[in-house]
C-alpha cells in the first residue's frame, strides 16, 4: 500500500496496526516513495503443542551417564 505523508500522519495508528499484521506501507511525497513502514519482527506463528508427535524418538537410556572415554573428551 502507498500513502502520502499527510495521510500517514493523520492515520498513523491504523497504519501501524496494518504493519503489525504483516503489511508494508510505502510513504510518498508528491507521489514519489520516500519511506517504507515495516514491522520490526515477523508475525509470530501460533504454536500448537503436539504437532511433532510420533516424529521424535527418545531412547529409554537418554539420561544415563556417558561412557568414561566420552566424558574425558569434555574435560580435556
C-alpha positions as MATLAB code, in Angstrom:
seq = 'XXXXXXXXXXXXXXXXXXXXXXXXXXXXXXXXXXXXXXXXXXXXXXXXXXXXXXXXXXXXXXXXXXXXXXXXXXXX';
ca = [
       0.000    0.000    0.000;
       1.228    3.516   -0.761;
       0.042    6.594    1.126;
       1.080   10.246    1.094;
       2.766   11.910    4.064;
      -0.284   13.907    5.147;
      -2.485   10.786    5.193;
       0.241    8.858    7.032;
       0.341   11.487    9.784;
      -3.434   11.501   10.035;
      -3.801    7.692   10.150;
      -0.534    6.617   11.817;
      -2.176    4.406   14.469;
      -4.181    2.424   11.926;
      -1.140    2.142    9.634;
       0.906    0.697   12.497;
      -1.824   -1.892   13.123;
      -1.662   -2.914    9.461;
       2.129   -3.150    9.613;
       1.925   -5.300   12.761;
      -0.375   -7.615   10.797;
       2.393   -8.089    8.207;
       1.591   -5.432    5.613;
       4.196   -2.979    4.287;
       3.263    0.678    3.844;
       5.099    2.969    1.426;
       5.013    6.665    2.345;
       5.248    9.045   -0.605;
       5.833   12.749   -1.138;
       4.213   14.151   -4.278;
       3.625   10.587   -5.484;
       7.290    9.552   -5.113;
       8.084    6.859   -2.499;
      10.373    8.200    0.244;
       9.973    5.714    3.124;
       8.733    2.244    3.928;
       6.927    1.360    7.146;
       7.582   -2.286    8.074;
       7.330   -4.419   11.187;
      10.488   -4.902   13.234;
       9.782   -8.581   13.728;
       7.885  -11.005   11.525;
       4.491  -12.010   12.887;
       4.838  -14.931   15.247;
       3.188  -18.149   14.229;
       0.812  -19.625   16.746;
       2.455  -22.677   18.303;
       0.419  -25.848   18.511;
       1.685  -28.424   21.011;
       1.895  -31.974   19.767;
       2.464  -31.281   16.067;
       5.674  -33.399   16.091;
       4.086  -36.301   17.965;
       5.442  -39.578   16.620;
       8.355  -37.924   14.797;
      10.768  -37.780   17.738;
      12.123  -40.861   19.446;
      13.741  -40.590   22.876;
      15.809  -43.585   23.894;
      14.982  -45.192   27.260;
      18.566  -44.513   28.426;
      18.793  -40.915   27.184;
      19.668  -39.655   30.678;
      22.177  -42.401   31.523;
      25.738  -41.296   32.334;
      28.088  -41.005   29.365;
      30.898  -43.531   28.961;
      34.188  -42.514   30.612;
      36.049  -42.047   27.304;
      33.477  -39.508   26.107;
      33.402  -37.726   29.473;
      37.207  -37.352   29.302;
      36.894  -35.540   25.966;
      34.694  -32.913   27.610;
      37.271  -32.233   30.294;
      40.415  -32.132   28.161;
];
